[in-house]
Amino acid sequence: MVFLRKGKDFFIQNRKKRVLVPLISAFAFIPGVMYLLAATIKGSEITAAGLAEGYTHLHHLWFLVSLSAMSFFIPGSVYAKIAAIFRRLPFPVLVGTLIVSCNFFFVLKFLLKDAGELVSLIPVTARFCVYYAAGYALYLNRDKIPEIAKSPLLHSGLVAALALVCYAAFYATFHYNPGGVMKYLPALASSVFSVIFSYWIVFCFEKMRLKENRLVNGIVDSALVVYIMHYPLTISLAWLLDDYFPDNLSVTYVVTVTTVALILSACCYGFIKRIPVLATLFGLKPASTKIVPVANPVAK
């Protein structure tokens, strides 16, 4: 939408401010925080060499690297050509194409798993690029949304059934620990589900016709900060609360940790938003402050 409405130059500058700068800012402290946290949990000695080694890992910031690559290195004309191809495909064929493409890069990632983090990030980025291109194509072809939304593949019952199949597959893999390629079947099943679910959830929001409001704008604006901050907060809380939850309350444990981590991440966003320098470093517009004029007292 930004690319089409405001042009390539604005899009590039926007991605630099909203993605690249926050990536650099986050990388300045996240690897160090994660190293200190891991050392504390393990009871290991904290050393300068260990801290330096911590900066050889991207941790969860790999997604911002992938998003930067998809934004800066692939011309918009490529996405436009893909959109033209997608428009000619029947929806079931389109879904099948996306599933095959995603699984191709999933297999490639498996083959490169021992080649190092940066090399394995290439097929991971390519796999997410499939979704990126699909979203771009859907926006260009948004006049076809009412037609696509009627597809049996997007029936809520089918989506729910696929979700249960994926859950059952992961449950069976976790409890029975199959060997060989069988252990990857849940991931392959979820790749089918994720494509269909992505379209389904887009159309759900399309039907809702949400208008701009403070809650929606706040969720959109805070998403990147919450993404960056939630990971170390989740790990910290999981460690601190581990002894307070018995093993038979694992779901409660996960829900509690996740909820508290998201709340604290949102608080971090509120703090960062109010400090202009931090807001800029995290790709945010500083919170505006209303200046209330002081009435000039008139001598009586």
C-alpha positions in Angstrom: 0.0 0.0 0.0 2.8 2.4 0.9 4.7 1.4 -2.2 1.7 2.0 -4.5 0.3 5.1 -2.9 3.5 7.1 -2.1 6.1 5.6 -4.5 9.4 3.7 -4.3 11.5 6.5 -2.8 9.1 7.0 0.1 8.8 3.3 0.6 12.6 2.8 0.8 13.0 5.7 3.3 10.1 4.5 5.4 11.6 1.0 5.5 15.0 2.4 6.6 13.3 4.3 9.5 10.9 1.6 10.5 12.9 -1.6 10.0 16.7 -1.0 9.3 17.3 1.6 12.1 15.4 -0.4 14.7 17.4 -3.5 13.6 20.7 -1.8 14.2 19.5 -0.3 17.5 18.2 -3.6 18.8 21.3 -5.5 17.8 23.3 -3.0 19.9 21.8 -4.5 23.1 19.7 -7.7 22.4 22.7 -10.1 21.9 24.4 -8.7 25.1 21.2 -9.0 27.1 20.5 -12.5 25.9 24.1 -13.6 26.7 23.9 -12.2 30.2 20.5 -13.8 30.7 21.7 -17.2 29.4 24.8 -17.1 31.6 22.7 -16.2 34.7 20.2 -19.0 34.1 23.0 -21.5 33.5 25.1 -20.2 36.4 28.0 -19.7 34.0 30.8 -17.2 34.4 30.3 -13.9 32.6 33.3 -13.1 30.4 34.2 -10.5 27.8 34.9 -13.3 25.3 31.5 -14.8 25.9 29.8 -11.4 25.5 31.6 -10.9 22.2 30.6 -14.4 21.1 27.0 -13.5 21.9 27.1 -10.9 19.1 27.7 -13.6 16.5 24.0 -14.6 16.9 21.0 -12.7 15.6 18.6 -14.3 18.1 15.0 -13.3 17.1 16.3 -10.2 15.2 16.8 -12.5 12.1 13.2 -11.6 11.1 14.2 -7.9 10.7 17.1 -8.9 8.6 14.8 -10.9 6.4 12.3 -8.1 6.2 15.1 -5.6 5.2 16.2 -8.0 2.5 12.7 -8.3 1.1 12.2 -4.6 1.2 15.5 -3.4 -0.2 16.9 -6.0 -2.5 13.8 -7.1 -4.5 12.3 -4.5 -6.8 8.6 -3.7 -6.6 8.3 -4.6 -10.3 9.1 -8.2 -9.4 6.1 -8.3 -6.9 3.9 -6.6 -9.5 4.8 -9.3 -12.1 4.0 -12.0 -9.5 0.7 -10.3 -8.8 -0.2 -10.4 -12.5 0.6 -14.2 -12.6 -1.4 -14.8 -9.4 -4.4 -13.0 -10.9 -4.6 -15.5 -13.7 -4.5 -18.6 -11.4 -7.6 -20.2 -9.9 -7.6 -19.8 -6.1 -7.0 -23.5 -5.4 -4.0 -23.5 -7.8 -2.7 -20.3 -6.2 -2.9 -21.9 -2.8 -1.1 -25.0 -4.1 1.6 -22.9 -5.7 2.2 -21.1 -2.4 2.3 -24.3 -0.4 4.8 -26.0 -2.8 7.0 -22.9 -2.9 7.1 -22.6 0.9 7.9 -26.3 1.3 10.6 -26.1 -1.3 12.4 -23.5 0.8 11.6 -25.4 4.0 13.5 -28.4 2.5 16.3 -26.1 1.4 16.6 -24.8 4.9 16.9 -28.3 6.2 19.7 -29.1 3.8 21.6 -25.9 4.8 21.0 -26.3 8.6 24.7 -26.9 9.3 26.0 -24.1 7.0 25.8 -21.4 9.6 23.1 -18.9 10.7 23.5 -16.4 7.9 23.5 -19.0 5.1 20.4 -20.8 6.5 18.7 -17.4 6.8 18.6 -17.3 2.9 16.0 -20.0 2.4 14.1 -18.7 5.5 13.9 -15.3 4.0 12.9 -16.7 0.7 10.1 -18.7 2.4 8.8 -15.6 4.0 9.1 -13.7 0.8 6.5 -16.1 -0.7 4.0 -14.7 1.9 5.3 -11.2 1.3 4.6 -11.5 -2.5 1.2 -13.1 -1.8 0.2 -10.2 0.3 1.4 -7.7 -2.3 -0.5 -9.6 -5.0 -3.6 -9.7 -2.9 -3.5 -6.0 -2.4 -3.1 -5.4 -6.2 -5.9 -7.8 -6.9 -8.2 -6.7 -4.0 -11.1 -6.4 -6.4 -11.1 -10.2 -6.5 -11.4 -10.5 -2.7 -15.2 -11.0 -2.7 -14.8 -13.8 -5.2 -11.9 -15.5 -3.4 -13.6 -15.2 0.0 -16.3 -17.6 -1.3 -13.8 -20.4 -1.9 -14.6 -23.7 0.0 -10.9 -23.7 1.0 -11.6 -20.7 3.2 -14.6 -22.2 5.0 -14.2 -21.7 8.8 -14.9 -25.4 9.4 -12.1 -26.5 7.1 -9.7 -24.0 8.7 -10.6 -25.3 12.1 -10.2 -28.9 11.0 -6.7 -28.2 9.6 -5.7 -26.5 12.8 -6.7 -29.6 14.7 -4.8 -31.8 12.3 -1.7 -29.7 12.9 -2.1 -29.8 16.6 -2.6 -33.6 16.6 0.5 -34.0 14.4 2.7 -31.9 16.7 1.2 -33.7 19.8 2.0 -37.1 18.3 5.5 -36.1 17.3 6.2 -34.7 20.8 5.0 -37.7 22.6 6.1 -40.5 20.3 9.3 -38.9 19.0 9.3 -40.5 15.5 12.6 -40.6 13.6 13.7 -39.7 10.1 11.5 -37.5 7.9 8.4 -38.4 10.0 9.3 -35.8 12.6 9.0 -33.1 9.9 5.5 -34.0 8.9 3.9 -31.6 11.5 5.9 -28.7 10.0 4.8 -29.7 6.5 1.2 -29.9 7.6 1.4 -26.5 9.2 2.7 -25.1 6.0 -0.6 -26.1 4.3 -2.5 -24.6 7.2 -0.6 -21.4 7.4 -1.2 -20.4 3.7 -5.0 -21.0 4.0 -5.2 -19.5 7.5 -3.3 -16.4 6.2 -6.0 -15.8 3.6 -8.8 -16.6 6.0 -7.7 -14.1 8.6 -7.2 -11.4 6.0 -10.8 -11.9 4.8 -12.0 -11.9 8.4 -10.5 -8.5 9.0 -11.9 -7.4 5.6 -15.4 -8.3 6.7 -15.0 -6.4 10.0 -14.3 -3.1 8.2 -12.3 -1.8 11.1 -12.0 2.0 11.3 -9.0 3.8 12.6 -9.0 4.3 16.3 -6.5 4.6 19.1 -6.4 0.9 19.9 -5.8 -0.2 16.2 -3.2 2.6 15.7 -1.5 1.7 19.0 -1.3 -2.0 18.0 0.2 -1.2 14.6 2.6 1.4 16.0 3.8 -0.8 18.9 4.2 -4.0 17.0 8.0 -3.7 16.3 8.9 -2.6 19.8 6.8 -5.4 21.3 8.5 -7.9 18.9 12.0 -6.8 19.9 11.4 -6.6 23.6 9.1 -9.6 24.2 11.8 -12.2 23.7 14.2 -11.4 26.5 11.2 -10.6 28.7 9.6 -14.0 28.0 12.8 -15.9 28.7 13.3 -14.0 31.9 9.8 -14.5 33.1 9.9 -18.2 32.2 13.0 -18.6 34.3 11.7 -16.6 37.3 8.2 -18.2 37.4 9.4 -21.7 36.6 9.4 -22.8 40.2 6.0 -21.4 41.0 4.0 -23.5 38.6 3.8 -27.3 38.9 4.3 -29.5 35.8 0.6 -30.2 35.5 -0.2 -26.5 35.0 1.9 -26.1 31.9 -0.8 -24.3 29.9 -1.4 -21.8 32.8 2.3 -21.3 33.0 2.7 -20.5 29.3 -0.4 -18.2 29.2 0.8 -16.3 32.3 4.4 -15.8 31.0 3.1 -14.8 27.6 0.5 -12.3 28.9 2.9 -10.7 31.4 5.6 -10.4 28.8 3.3 -8.7 26.3 2.1 -6.3 28.9 5.7 -5.4 29.9 6.6 -5.1 26.2 3.7 -2.7 25.7 5.0 -0.7 28.7 8.4 -0.5 27.1 6.7 0.9 24.0 5.0 3.5 26.0 8.3 4.5 27.6 10.3 4.6 24.4 7.5 6.5 22.6 7.9 9.4 25.0 11.6 9.9 24.6 12.4 11.4 21.2 15.8 9.8 20.8 14.6 6.3 21.7 11.5 6.7 19.5 13.7 7.5 16.5 16.0 4.6 17.2 13.0 2.2 17.3 11.4 3.7 14.2 8.6 5.5 16.0 7.3 9.0 15.8 7.8 10.6 19.2 4.6 11.1 21.2 3.2 14.6 20.6 2.9 16.8 23.5 0.1 19.3 23.6 1.2 22.8 24.6 -1.4 24.5 26.7 -1.1 28.3 26.3 -0.8 30.2 29.6 -3.3 33.0 29.9 -1.7 36.4 30.2 -2.9 37.9 33.5 -4.5 41.2 33.0 -4.1 43.7 35.8 -7.3 45.0 37.1 
